[in-house]
Amino acid sequence: MRYVFLAVVVLLLAGCGPHKVKRVVEVIPSDGSFPSVTVTVSGNTPADCANDISTFSDNAHQVLQHEGPQAAYPADLYFLGLHDALRDFQVRGCPMPLLGHALAQRFTNAQLHELIADLPSIYAPALRAGLH
């Protein structure tokens, strides 16, 4: 048993252990009454990219539901969710065509155009990638 433990330690130290997870530390600048925040984005696997795509899509759907005169409450929280998901997606180095394809599957062109019109310009490339 002792030899197995030593073998595992030697393999880990030799670099034969689990792959190192990509970590990016990012400082989000202050905005109005909100102080700056330091966040760490970890991982860059296809599953991490898929999670960001899902989060971005879910928040975009909620923005559409909570905009306009029929909305029960504003979409501010969902704007923040969109921003965080897109930032994480980009920091991970996920390919933008993946996000565009997912958006094309989930939203109509009219919905994507509405989001492009309503959201700050930083979201436009991702949303335009979904237009077909």
HELIX and SHEET records of a PDB file:
HELIX    1   1 ARG A    2  LEU A   13  1                                  12    
HELIX    2   2 PRO A   46  GLN A   65  1                                  20    
HELIX    3   3 ASP A   76  ARG A   92  1                                  17    
HELIX    4   4 MET A   96  ARG A  106  1                                  11    
HELIX    5   5 ASN A  109  ASP A  118  1                                  10    
HELIX    6   6 SER A  121  TYR A  123  5                                   3    
HELIX    7   7 ALA A  124  ALA A  129  1                                   6    
SHEET    1   A 2 ARG A  23  ILE A  28  0                                        
SHEET    2   A 2 VAL A  37  SER A  42 -1                                        
END                                                                             
